[in-house]
């Protein structure tokens, strides 16, 4: 389950400031991100990534996802500042008072989905996803999919462009664009959202417990080939995909209190 921890003890914040005194900066290749990194390093100094207590990531949401994956299970928290376009996962960029902002930030612990995808040759591919596991048709033919939850068949045949299983952290990404629901961080749910469903035409998806195992079988895979993706990791020509939350794996983000995940979600919903 995704968890949000809110330290309320002033001593805890002082301890956090002490704990985060070794900062490493990483940045995307975008010129704005590289310029921001140079300014921050000049102002605050820098530790090698392997010696850091915290990593400050400069870029957009895509770079934040890459950074979270890179430091998965390391125990090192990631504090992102937006030097990209959307920046839903990022804090606003400011040079001033960075140690104070980091010390006062909320900790958001994210557990990824684990995708297990079997391709047409019988090979099994495993990859974690912070946002979503998605299946997308790869030809002009609509895909035909069968969906089971915890071993029980829930949909015998879904004709669509694809389907995705989204975490709360990813519910405002591709899931939202596909008209899926926004899930507040900490909600023990996953969203199963169709992409351009043709049959049943009015099916808009489902919410399932985050402990559920979602199995998706590809029907007529030779005629209707489908790709599967876990964030940035793609598998071609799959016949079966399983998505299940991995409680043993985690990543930690630090989020400014005046721009919390809850506030970002409310802004998305109310425009």
C-alpha atoms as an extended CHARMM CRD file, in Angstrom:
* protein
*
       271  EXT
         1         1  UNK       CA              0.0000000000        0.0000000000        0.0000000000  PROA      1               0.0000000000
         2         2  UNK       CA              1.2050000000        3.5210000000       -0.7830000000  PROA      2               0.0000000000
         3         3  UNK       CA              1.8700000000        5.4870000000        2.3770000000  PROA      3               0.0000000000
         4         4  UNK       CA              2.2840000000        9.1610000000        3.2030000000  PROA      4               0.0000000000
         5         5  UNK       CA              4.1280000000        9.9680000000        6.4180000000  PROA      5               0.0000000000
         6         6  UNK       CA              3.7980000000       13.4720000000        7.8870000000  PROA      6               0.0000000000
         7         7  UNK       CA              6.4260000000       14.3210000000       10.5260000000  PROA      7               0.0000000000
         8         8  UNK       CA              4.9360000000       16.6730000000       13.1080000000  PROA      8               0.0000000000
         9         9  UNK       CA              7.6820000000       16.7820000000       15.7190000000  PROA      9               0.0000000000
        10        10  UNK       CA             10.0080000000       19.8240000000       15.2190000000  PROA      10              0.0000000000
        11        11  UNK       CA             12.8660000000       17.6900000000       16.4980000000  PROA      11              0.0000000000
        12        12  UNK       CA             12.1340000000       15.2060000000       13.7310000000  PROA      12              0.0000000000
        13        13  UNK       CA             12.5350000000       17.9670000000       11.1540000000  PROA      13              0.0000000000
        14        14  UNK       CA             15.8160000000       19.0520000000       12.7270000000  PROA      14              0.0000000000
        15        15  UNK       CA             16.9590000000       15.4440000000       12.5970000000  PROA      15              0.0000000000
        16        16  UNK       CA             15.9170000000       15.2890000000        8.9530000000  PROA      16              0.0000000000
        17        17  UNK       CA             17.9710000000       18.3940000000        8.1460000000  PROA      17              0.0000000000
        18        18  UNK       CA             20.9590000000       16.7210000000        9.7540000000  PROA      18              0.0000000000
        19        19  UNK       CA             20.2410000000       13.4520000000        7.9630000000  PROA      19              0.0000000000
        20        20  UNK       CA             20.0980000000       15.1680000000        4.5660000000  PROA      20              0.0000000000
        21        21  UNK       CA             23.3110000000       17.1800000000        4.7400000000  PROA      21              0.0000000000
        22        22  UNK       CA             24.9550000000       15.2450000000        1.8890000000  PROA      22              0.0000000000
        23        23  UNK       CA             23.1320000000       16.1720000000       -1.3180000000  PROA      23              0.0000000000
        24        24  UNK       CA             23.6680000000       14.7870000000       -4.7910000000  PROA      24              0.0000000000
        25        25  UNK       CA             22.1780000000       16.5410000000       -7.8250000000  PROA      25              0.0000000000
        26        26  UNK       CA             21.0600000000       14.7310000000      -10.9810000000  PROA      26              0.0000000000
        27        27  UNK       CA             19.4990000000       16.3960000000      -14.0260000000  PROA      27              0.0000000000
        28        28  UNK       CA             17.9250000000       15.5170000000      -17.3410000000  PROA      28              0.0000000000
        29        29  UNK       CA             19.6580000000       16.4900000000      -20.5720000000  PROA      29              0.0000000000
        30        30  UNK       CA             17.3580000000       19.4910000000      -21.0240000000  PROA      30              0.0000000000
        31        31  UNK       CA             19.3290000000       22.7950000000      -21.0170000000  PROA      31              0.0000000000
        32        32  UNK       CA             17.1390000000       24.2750000000      -18.2430000000  PROA      32              0.0000000000
        33        33  UNK       CA             17.7900000000       21.2480000000      -16.0480000000  PROA      33              0.0000000000
        34        34  UNK       CA             21.5290000000       21.3040000000      -16.6630000000  PROA      34              0.0000000000
        35        35  UNK       CA             21.6940000000       25.0310000000      -15.9340000000  PROA      35              0.0000000000
        36        36  UNK       CA             19.7300000000       24.5750000000      -12.7020000000  PROA      36              0.0000000000
        37        37  UNK       CA             22.0570000000       21.7750000000      -11.6110000000  PROA      37              0.0000000000
        38        38  UNK       CA             25.1290000000       23.9640000000      -12.1770000000  PROA      38              0.0000000000
        39        39  UNK       CA             23.6260000000       26.8010000000      -10.1120000000  PROA      39              0.0000000000
        40        40  UNK       CA             22.6540000000       24.5220000000       -7.2240000000  PROA      40              0.0000000000
        41        41  UNK       CA             26.0170000000       22.7500000000       -7.1370000000  PROA      41              0.0000000000
        42        42  UNK       CA             27.7830000000       26.1280000000       -7.0660000000  PROA      42              0.0000000000
        43        43  UNK       CA             25.5950000000       27.2470000000       -4.1640000000  PROA      43              0.0000000000
        44        44  UNK       CA             25.3170000000       24.1050000000       -2.0250000000  PROA      44              0.0000000000
        45        45  UNK       CA             28.1810000000       21.8930000000       -3.1240000000  PROA      45              0.0000000000
        46        46  UNK       CA             27.6890000000       18.3040000000       -4.0820000000  PROA      46              0.0000000000
        47        47  UNK       CA             28.3840000000       14.7630000000       -2.9210000000  PROA      47              0.0000000000
        48        48  UNK       CA             28.8810000000       11.7780000000       -5.1960000000  PROA      48              0.0000000000
        49        49  UNK       CA             25.6250000000        9.8710000000       -5.6430000000  PROA      49              0.0000000000
        50        50  UNK       CA             27.0240000000        6.8150000000       -3.8830000000  PROA      50              0.0000000000
        51        51  UNK       CA             27.7940000000        8.9000000000       -0.7450000000  PROA      51              0.0000000000
        52        52  UNK       CA             24.6140000000       11.0110000000       -0.6740000000  PROA      52              0.0000000000
        53        53  UNK       CA             21.8420000000       11.0760000000        1.9290000000  PROA      53              0.0000000000
        54        54  UNK       CA             19.4090000000       12.5310000000       -0.5910000000  PROA      54              0.0000000000
        55        55  UNK       CA             19.2080000000       12.9890000000       -4.3530000000  PROA      55              0.0000000000
        56        56  UNK       CA             17.7470000000       16.1570000000       -5.8680000000  PROA      56              0.0000000000
        57        57  UNK       CA             16.3700000000       15.4080000000       -9.3380000000  PROA      57              0.0000000000
        58        58  UNK       CA             15.9980000000       18.2570000000      -11.8370000000  PROA      58              0.0000000000
        59        59  UNK       CA             13.7810000000       17.7220000000      -14.8640000000  PROA      59              0.0000000000
        60        60  UNK       CA             10.2380000000       16.6640000000      -15.6580000000  PROA      60              0.0000000000
        61        61  UNK       CA              8.0400000000       13.7570000000      -14.6410000000  PROA      61              0.0000000000
        62        62  UNK       CA              9.7580000000       11.3740000000      -17.0490000000  PROA      62              0.0000000000
        63        63  UNK       CA             13.1400000000       12.0750000000      -15.5050000000  PROA      63              0.0000000000
        64        64  UNK       CA             11.6600000000       11.7410000000      -12.0070000000  PROA      64              0.0000000000
        65        65  UNK       CA             10.3830000000        8.2700000000      -12.9280000000  PROA      65              0.0000000000
        66        66  UNK       CA             13.8320000000        7.3080000000      -14.2150000000  PROA      66              0.0000000000
        67        67  UNK       CA             15.4360000000        8.5740000000      -11.0060000000  PROA      67              0.0000000000
        68        68  UNK       CA             12.9710000000        6.7160000000       -8.7680000000  PROA      68              0.0000000000
        69        69  UNK       CA             13.6580000000        3.5210000000      -10.6970000000  PROA      69              0.0000000000
        70        70  UNK       CA             17.4020000000        4.0930000000      -10.4680000000  PROA      70              0.0000000000
        71        71  UNK       CA             17.3000000000        4.3970000000       -6.6750000000  PROA      71              0.0000000000
        72        72  UNK       CA             14.6050000000        1.8060000000       -6.0380000000  PROA      72              0.0000000000
        73        73  UNK       CA             15.2430000000       -0.0970000000       -2.7730000000  PROA      73              0.0000000000
        74        74  UNK       CA             18.3080000000        2.0410000000       -2.0090000000  PROA      74              0.0000000000
        75        75  UNK       CA             16.6420000000        3.8450000000        0.9020000000  PROA      75              0.0000000000
        76        76  UNK       CA             17.7500000000        7.2060000000       -0.5410000000  PROA      76              0.0000000000
        77        77  UNK       CA             14.8710000000        9.6970000000       -0.8290000000  PROA      77              0.0000000000
        78        78  UNK       CA             14.3850000000       11.7190000000       -4.0110000000  PROA      78              0.0000000000
        79        79  UNK       CA             13.4650000000       15.4000000000       -3.9390000000  PROA      79              0.0000000000
        80        80  UNK       CA             12.4050000000       16.5410000000       -7.3950000000  PROA      80              0.0000000000
        81        81  UNK       CA             12.3150000000       20.1020000000       -8.7220000000  PROA      81              0.0000000000
        82        82  UNK       CA             10.5530000000       20.8730000000      -11.9800000000  PROA      82              0.0000000000
        83        83  UNK       CA             12.7090000000       21.8250000000      -14.9320000000  PROA      83              0.0000000000
        84        84  UNK       CA             10.4730000000       20.0470000000      -17.4410000000  PROA      84              0.0000000000
        85        85  UNK       CA              6.9600000000       20.5000000000      -18.7920000000  PROA      85              0.0000000000
        86        86  UNK       CA              4.1920000000       18.9350000000      -16.6780000000  PROA      86              0.0000000000
        87        87  UNK       CA              6.0190000000       18.2640000000      -13.4300000000  PROA      87              0.0000000000
        88        88  UNK       CA              3.1500000000       16.6490000000      -11.5360000000  PROA      88              0.0000000000
        89        89  UNK       CA              5.6130000000       14.5810000000       -9.5040000000  PROA      89              0.0000000000
        90        90  UNK       CA              7.9680000000       17.5100000000       -8.9780000000  PROA      90              0.0000000000
        91        91  UNK       CA              8.2560000000       20.3600000000       -6.4990000000  PROA      91              0.0000000000
        92        92  UNK       CA              8.5420000000       23.8920000000       -7.8500000000  PROA      92              0.0000000000
        93        93  UNK       CA             12.0480000000       25.0730000000       -8.6530000000  PROA      93              0.0000000000
        94        94  UNK       CA             13.6390000000       27.5960000000       -6.2890000000  PROA      94              0.0000000000
        95        95  UNK       CA             17.2910000000       28.0650000000       -5.4460000000  PROA      95              0.0000000000
        96        96  UNK       CA             16.7360000000       29.4940000000       -1.9720000000  PROA      96              0.0000000000
        97        97  UNK       CA             16.5430000000       27.5570000000        1.3090000000  PROA      97              0.0000000000
        98        98  UNK       CA             16.9210000000       24.1250000000       -0.2510000000  PROA      98              0.0000000000
        99        99  UNK       CA             18.0630000000       22.3400000000        2.9670000000  PROA      99              0.0000000000
       100       100  UNK       CA             15.1120000000       23.8400000000        4.8730000000  PROA      100             0.0000000000
       101       101  UNK       CA             12.6350000000       22.7940000000        2.1930000000  PROA      101             0.0000000000
       102       102  UNK       CA             14.0250000000       19.2730000000        2.1640000000  PROA      102             0.0000000000
       103       103  UNK       CA             13.8740000000       18.9970000000        5.9580000000  PROA      103             0.0000000000
       104       104  UNK       CA             10.2350000000       20.1470000000        6.0630000000  PROA      104             0.0000000000
       105       105  UNK       CA              9.0220000000       17.9910000000        3.1730000000  PROA      105             0.0000000000
       106       106  UNK       CA              6.5940000000       15.1070000000        3.5020000000  PROA      106             0.0000000000
       107       107  UNK       CA              7.8490000000       11.6010000000        2.8240000000  PROA      107             0.0000000000
       108       108  UNK       CA              5.8320000000        9.6920000000        0.2270000000  PROA      108             0.0000000000
       109       109  UNK       CA              6.6300000000        5.9850000000        0.0680000000  PROA      109             0.0000000000
       110       110  UNK       CA              5.7240000000        4.2880000000       -3.1990000000  PROA      110             0.0000000000
       111       111  UNK       CA              5.5520000000        0.5510000000       -3.8200000000  PROA      111             0.0000000000
       112       112  UNK       CA              5.7540000000       -0.3460000000       -7.5140000000  PROA      112             0.0000000000
       113       113  UNK       CA              3.6810000000       -2.7370000000       -9.5550000000  PROA      113             0.0000000000
       114       114  UNK       CA              5.6140000000       -5.7440000000      -10.7840000000  PROA      114             0.0000000000
       115       115  UNK       CA              4.8260000000       -6.7210000000      -14.3570000000  PROA      115             0.0000000000
       116       116  UNK       CA              5.3220000000      -10.3120000000      -15.4830000000  PROA      116             0.0000000000
       117       117  UNK       CA              4.8250000000      -10.5030000000      -19.2330000000  PROA      117             0.0000000000
       118       118  UNK       CA              5.0090000000      -13.6900000000      -21.2960000000  PROA      118             0.0000000000
       119       119  UNK       CA              5.7750000000      -13.2010000000      -24.9870000000  PROA      119             0.0000000000
       120       120  UNK       CA              4.7490000000      -15.3840000000      -27.9500000000  PROA      120             0.0000000000
       121       121  UNK       CA              7.9840000000      -17.3760000000      -27.6270000000  PROA      121             0.0000000000
       122       122  UNK       CA              7.2510000000      -18.2890000000      -24.0160000000  PROA      122             0.0000000000
       123       123  UNK       CA              9.8570000000      -15.9760000000      -22.5060000000  PROA      123             0.0000000000
       124       124  UNK       CA              8.9820000000      -14.3300000000      -19.1890000000  PROA      124             0.0000000000
       125       125  UNK       CA              9.9170000000      -10.6680000000      -18.7050000000  PROA      125             0.0000000000
       126       126  UNK       CA              9.7150000000       -8.9240000000      -15.3050000000  PROA      126             0.0000000000
       127       127  UNK       CA              9.8500000000       -5.1770000000      -14.7070000000  PROA      127             0.0000000000
       128       128  UNK       CA              8.6190000000       -2.7350000000      -12.0350000000  PROA      128             0.0000000000
       129       129  UNK       CA              6.2180000000        0.1150000000      -12.7850000000  PROA      129             0.0000000000
       130       130  UNK       CA              5.6710000000        3.2280000000      -10.6980000000  PROA      130             0.0000000000
       131       131  UNK       CA              2.9150000000        4.6710000000      -12.9170000000  PROA      131             0.0000000000
       132       132  UNK       CA              1.2310000000        1.8260000000      -14.7450000000  PROA      132             0.0000000000
       133       133  UNK       CA              1.4130000000       -1.4630000000      -16.5730000000  PROA      133             0.0000000000
       134       134  UNK       CA             -0.1870000000       -1.0300000000      -19.9910000000  PROA      134             0.0000000000
       135       135  UNK       CA             -1.1090000000       -3.2540000000      -22.9130000000  PROA      135             0.0000000000
       136       136  UNK       CA             -1.4570000000       -1.6080000000      -26.3300000000  PROA      136             0.0000000000
       137       137  UNK       CA             -2.3770000000       -3.0400000000      -29.7220000000  PROA      137             0.0000000000
       138       138  UNK       CA              0.4990000000       -2.8910000000      -32.2340000000  PROA      138             0.0000000000
       139       139  UNK       CA             -1.4140000000       -3.2340000000      -35.5020000000  PROA      139             0.0000000000
       140       140  UNK       CA             -4.5430000000       -1.8450000000      -37.1600000000  PROA      140             0.0000000000
       141       141  UNK       CA             -6.5550000000       -4.6310000000      -35.5120000000  PROA      141             0.0000000000
       142       142  UNK       CA             -8.1630000000       -3.9260000000      -32.1590000000  PROA      142             0.0000000000
       143       143  UNK       CA             -6.8820000000       -6.1240000000      -29.3480000000  PROA      143             0.0000000000
       144       144  UNK       CA             -8.9670000000       -8.7960000000      -27.6640000000  PROA      144             0.0000000000
       145       145  UNK       CA             -8.1970000000       -9.2340000000      -23.9910000000  PROA      145             0.0000000000
       146       146  UNK       CA             -9.4480000000      -11.3950000000      -21.1230000000  PROA      146             0.0000000000
       147       147  UNK       CA             -9.1950000000      -10.0490000000      -17.5550000000  PROA      147             0.0000000000
       148       148  UNK       CA             -9.0540000000      -12.0210000000      -14.3000000000  PROA      148             0.0000000000
       149       149  UNK       CA             -8.6960000000      -10.6320000000      -10.7790000000  PROA      149             0.0000000000
       150       150  UNK       CA             -7.1100000000      -12.9320000000       -8.1840000000  PROA      150             0.0000000000
       151       151  UNK       CA             -7.7200000000      -15.9070000000      -10.4360000000  PROA      151             0.0000000000
       152       152  UNK       CA            -11.4200000000      -15.1990000000      -10.9870000000  PROA      152             0.0000000000
       153       153  UNK       CA            -12.5470000000      -14.3280000000      -14.5150000000  PROA      153             0.0000000000
       154       154  UNK       CA            -14.0910000000      -10.8530000000      -14.5630000000  PROA      154             0.0000000000
       155       155  UNK       CA            -14.2310000000      -10.0830000000      -18.2780000000  PROA      155             0.0000000000
       156       156  UNK       CA            -14.2680000000      -12.8270000000      -20.8860000000  PROA      156             0.0000000000
       157       157  UNK       CA            -13.5410000000      -10.5270000000      -23.8100000000  PROA      157             0.0000000000
       158       158  UNK       CA            -12.6240000000       -6.8560000000      -23.9990000000  PROA      158             0.0000000000
       159       159  UNK       CA            -12.1950000000       -5.4630000000      -27.5270000000  PROA      159             0.0000000000
       160       160  UNK       CA            -10.1530000000       -2.2730000000      -27.2870000000  PROA      160             0.0000000000
       161       161  UNK       CA             -6.9880000000       -0.4300000000      -28.1850000000  PROA      161             0.0000000000
       162       162  UNK       CA             -5.5610000000       -1.5860000000      -24.8670000000  PROA      162             0.0000000000
       163       163  UNK       CA             -5.8790000000       -1.5690000000      -21.1040000000  PROA      163             0.0000000000
       164       164  UNK       CA             -3.7610000000       -0.3370000000      -18.2260000000  PROA      164             0.0000000000
       165       165  UNK       CA             -3.3560000000       -1.0280000000      -14.5260000000  PROA      165             0.0000000000
       166       166  UNK       CA             -2.4560000000        2.2060000000      -12.7370000000  PROA      166             0.0000000000
       167       167  UNK       CA             -1.1680000000        2.9430000000       -9.2520000000  PROA      167             0.0000000000
       168       168  UNK       CA             -2.2950000000        6.0190000000       -7.2990000000  PROA      168             0.0000000000
       169       169  UNK       CA              1.0250000000        7.6650000000       -8.2100000000  PROA      169             0.0000000000
       170       170  UNK       CA              0.3220000000        7.0070000000      -11.8840000000  PROA      170             0.0000000000
       171       171  UNK       CA             -3.3990000000        7.7030000000      -11.8700000000  PROA      171             0.0000000000
       172       172  UNK       CA             -2.8590000000       11.2980000000      -13.0710000000  PROA      172             0.0000000000
       173       173  UNK       CA             -0.6430000000       10.2090000000      -15.9720000000  PROA      173             0.0000000000
       174       174  UNK       CA             -1.7130000000        7.9410000000      -18.8630000000  PROA      174             0.0000000000
       175       175  UNK       CA             -4.6270000000        6.6530000000      -16.7760000000  PROA      175             0.0000000000
       176       176  UNK       CA             -6.1890000000       10.1150000000      -16.5490000000  PROA      176             0.0000000000
       177       177  UNK       CA             -5.7470000000       10.6950000000      -20.2790000000  PROA      177             0.0000000000
       178       178  UNK       CA             -7.6400000000        7.4420000000      -20.8530000000  PROA      178             0.0000000000
       179       179  UNK       CA            -10.5270000000        8.8050000000      -18.6980000000  PROA      179             0.0000000000
       180       180  UNK       CA             -9.5310000000        6.7060000000      -15.6970000000  PROA      180             0.0000000000
       181       181  UNK       CA            -10.1190000000        7.8510000000      -12.1150000000  PROA      181             0.0000000000
       182       182  UNK       CA             -7.6930000000        9.8990000000      -10.0420000000  PROA      182             0.0000000000
       183       183  UNK       CA             -6.5990000000        7.9620000000       -6.9560000000  PROA      183             0.0000000000
       184       184  UNK       CA             -5.2050000000        9.9590000000       -4.0160000000  PROA      184             0.0000000000
       185       185  UNK       CA             -1.7880000000        8.8330000000       -2.8140000000  PROA      185             0.0000000000
       186       186  UNK       CA             -2.3190000000        6.3880000000        0.0310000000  PROA      186             0.0000000000
       187       187  UNK       CA             -5.5050000000        4.9150000000       -1.4370000000  PROA      187             0.0000000000
       188       188  UNK       CA             -5.2310000000        1.0850000000       -1.3000000000  PROA      188             0.0000000000
       189       189  UNK       CA             -6.5660000000        0.7130000000       -4.8470000000  PROA      189             0.0000000000
       190       190  UNK       CA             -5.4470000000        0.1120000000       -8.4100000000  PROA      190             0.0000000000
       191       191  UNK       CA             -7.3040000000        1.4160000000      -11.4640000000  PROA      191             0.0000000000
       192       192  UNK       CA             -7.9690000000       -0.9920000000      -14.3380000000  PROA      192             0.0000000000
       193       193  UNK       CA             -8.7600000000        1.3360000000      -17.2350000000  PROA      193             0.0000000000
       194       194  UNK       CA             -9.6000000000        0.4470000000      -20.8510000000  PROA      194             0.0000000000
       195       195  UNK       CA             -8.1810000000        2.4290000000      -23.7540000000  PROA      195             0.0000000000
       196       196  UNK       CA            -10.8300000000        3.1270000000      -26.4130000000  PROA      196             0.0000000000
       197       197  UNK       CA            -13.0730000000        0.2160000000      -25.4540000000  PROA      197             0.0000000000
       198       198  UNK       CA            -15.2090000000       -1.0530000000      -28.3820000000  PROA      198             0.0000000000
       199       199  UNK       CA            -16.9060000000       -4.0140000000      -26.7060000000  PROA      199             0.0000000000
       200       200  UNK       CA            -18.3330000000       -3.7010000000      -24.1200000000  PROA      200             0.0000000000
       201       201  UNK       CA            -18.5770000000       -0.1320000000      -25.3740000000  PROA      201             0.0000000000
       202       202  UNK       CA            -19.7340000000        1.4290000000      -22.1240000000  PROA      202             0.0000000000
       203       203  UNK       CA            -17.2340000000       -0.2390000000      -19.8220000000  PROA      203             0.0000000000
       204       204  UNK       CA            -15.1870000000        2.4920000000      -18.1750000000  PROA      204             0.0000000000
       205       205  UNK       CA            -12.9410000000        0.3090000000      -16.0580000000  PROA      205             0.0000000000
       206       206  UNK       CA            -12.7840000000       -0.8670000000      -12.4580000000  PROA      206             0.0000000000
       207       207  UNK       CA            -11.1470000000       -0.1790000000       -9.1150000000  PROA      207             0.0000000000
       208       208  UNK       CA             -9.5360000000       -3.1810000000       -7.4210000000  PROA      208             0.0000000000
       209       209  UNK       CA             -7.7050000000       -3.5580000000       -4.0860000000  PROA      209             0.0000000000
       210       210  UNK       CA             -4.0030000000       -2.8230000000       -4.3540000000  PROA      210             0.0000000000
       211       211  UNK       CA             -3.2720000000       -6.3100000000       -3.0310000000  PROA      211             0.0000000000
       212       212  UNK       CA             -5.1140000000       -7.8530000000       -6.0230000000  PROA      212             0.0000000000
       213       213  UNK       CA             -3.4110000000       -9.8210000000       -8.7870000000  PROA      213             0.0000000000
       214       214  UNK       CA             -4.5180000000       -8.6620000000      -12.2340000000  PROA      214             0.0000000000
       215       215  UNK       CA             -4.0570000000      -11.1860000000      -15.0540000000  PROA      215             0.0000000000
       216       216  UNK       CA             -4.6530000000      -10.1600000000      -18.6570000000  PROA      216             0.0000000000
       217       217  UNK       CA             -4.6180000000      -12.7200000000      -21.4620000000  PROA      217             0.0000000000
       218       218  UNK       CA             -4.2360000000      -11.6780000000      -25.1040000000  PROA      218             0.0000000000
       219       219  UNK       CA             -6.7110000000      -13.4590000000      -27.3660000000  PROA      219             0.0000000000
       220       220  UNK       CA             -5.8970000000      -14.1140000000      -31.0430000000  PROA      220             0.0000000000
       221       221  UNK       CA             -2.3640000000      -12.8540000000      -30.4090000000  PROA      221             0.0000000000
       222       222  UNK       CA             -1.0690000000      -13.7370000000      -33.8870000000  PROA      222             0.0000000000
       223       223  UNK       CA             -3.8330000000      -11.8040000000      -35.6180000000  PROA      223             0.0000000000
       224       224  UNK       CA             -4.0210000000       -9.0450000000      -33.0120000000  PROA      224             0.0000000000
       225       225  UNK       CA             -0.5000000000       -8.4720000000      -31.6330000000  PROA      225             0.0000000000
       226       226  UNK       CA             -0.1510000000       -6.5520000000      -28.3670000000  PROA      226             0.0000000000
       227       227  UNK       CA              2.7830000000       -4.8970000000      -26.5970000000  PROA      227             0.0000000000
       228       228  UNK       CA              3.1030000000       -4.5500000000      -22.8280000000  PROA      228             0.0000000000
       229       229  UNK       CA              4.8860000000       -1.7360000000      -21.0210000000  PROA      229             0.0000000000
       230       230  UNK       CA              5.9060000000       -1.1580000000      -17.4080000000  PROA      230             0.0000000000
       231       231  UNK       CA              6.6980000000        2.5670000000      -17.3450000000  PROA      231             0.0000000000
       232       232  UNK       CA              9.6690000000        2.6950000000      -19.7690000000  PROA      232             0.0000000000
       233       233  UNK       CA             10.2260000000       -1.0750000000      -20.1900000000  PROA      233             0.0000000000
       234       234  UNK       CA              8.4470000000       -2.5780000000      -23.2120000000  PROA      234             0.0000000000
       235       235  UNK       CA              7.8310000000       -6.1860000000      -24.2310000000  PROA      235             0.0000000000
       236       236  UNK       CA              6.7060000000       -6.9470000000      -27.7880000000  PROA      236             0.0000000000
       237       237  UNK       CA              4.1320000000       -9.5580000000      -28.8070000000  PROA      237             0.0000000000
       238       238  UNK       CA              2.8360000000      -10.6530000000      -25.4210000000  PROA      238             0.0000000000
       239       239  UNK       CA              0.2970000000      -13.3830000000      -24.7810000000  PROA      239             0.0000000000
       240       240  UNK       CA             -0.2060000000      -12.8810000000      -21.0360000000  PROA      240             0.0000000000
       241       241  UNK       CA              0.5410000000      -10.1450000000      -18.5150000000  PROA      241             0.0000000000
       242       242  UNK       CA              0.3100000000      -10.1800000000      -14.7330000000  PROA      242             0.0000000000
       243       243  UNK       CA              0.4110000000       -7.0110000000      -12.6050000000  PROA      243             0.0000000000
       244       244  UNK       CA              0.7130000000       -7.1090000000       -8.8320000000  PROA      244             0.0000000000
       245       245  UNK       CA              1.9330000000       -4.6100000000       -6.2570000000  PROA      245             0.0000000000
       246       246  UNK       CA              5.3520000000       -5.4910000000       -4.8190000000  PROA      246             0.0000000000
       247       247  UNK       CA              5.2300000000       -4.5880000000       -1.1000000000  PROA      247             0.0000000000
       248       248  UNK       CA              8.8560000000       -5.6600000000       -0.6230000000  PROA      248             0.0000000000
       249       249  UNK       CA             10.0980000000       -2.9270000000       -2.9510000000  PROA      249             0.0000000000
       250       250  UNK       CA              9.8710000000        0.8020000000       -2.3380000000  PROA      250             0.0000000000
       251       251  UNK       CA             10.9610000000        4.2840000000       -3.3730000000  PROA      251             0.0000000000
       252       252  UNK       CA             10.7050000000        7.4800000000       -1.3280000000  PROA      252             0.0000000000
       253       253  UNK       CA              9.8270000000       10.9300000000       -2.6450000000  PROA      253             0.0000000000
       254       254  UNK       CA              9.9860000000       14.1470000000       -0.6340000000  PROA      254             0.0000000000
       255       255  UNK       CA              7.1430000000       16.5710000000       -1.3550000000  PROA      255             0.0000000000
       256       256  UNK       CA              6.8340000000       20.2140000000       -0.2990000000  PROA      256             0.0000000000
       257       257  UNK       CA              4.0430000000       20.6620000000        2.2530000000  PROA      257             0.0000000000
       258       258  UNK       CA              2.6110000000       23.6970000000        0.4430000000  PROA      258             0.0000000000
       259       259  UNK       CA              2.4330000000       21.6820000000       -2.7840000000  PROA      259             0.0000000000
       260       260  UNK       CA              1.4730000000       18.2640000000       -1.4360000000  PROA      260             0.0000000000
       261       261  UNK       CA              0.3160000000       15.3380000000       -3.5680000000  PROA      261             0.0000000000
       262       262  UNK       CA             -3.1920000000       15.8270000000       -2.1790000000  PROA      262             0.0000000000
       263       263  UNK       CA             -3.1830000000       19.4640000000       -3.3250000000  PROA      263             0.0000000000
       264       264  UNK       CA             -1.8760000000       18.5180000000       -6.7710000000  PROA      264             0.0000000000
       265       265  UNK       CA             -4.6300000000       15.9330000000       -7.1720000000  PROA      265             0.0000000000
       266       266  UNK       CA             -7.3190000000       18.4390000000       -6.1560000000  PROA      266             0.0000000000
       267       267  UNK       CA             -5.9690000000       20.9490000000       -8.6750000000  PROA      267             0.0000000000
       268       268  UNK       CA             -6.1080000000       18.3160000000      -11.4230000000  PROA      268             0.0000000000
       269       269  UNK       CA             -9.7340000000       17.5010000000      -10.6070000000  PROA      269             0.0000000000
       270       270  UNK       CA            -10.9340000000       21.0920000000      -10.3670000000  PROA      270             0.0000000000
       271       271  UNK       CA             -8.9360000000       22.4760000000      -13.2690000000  PROA      271             0.0000000000
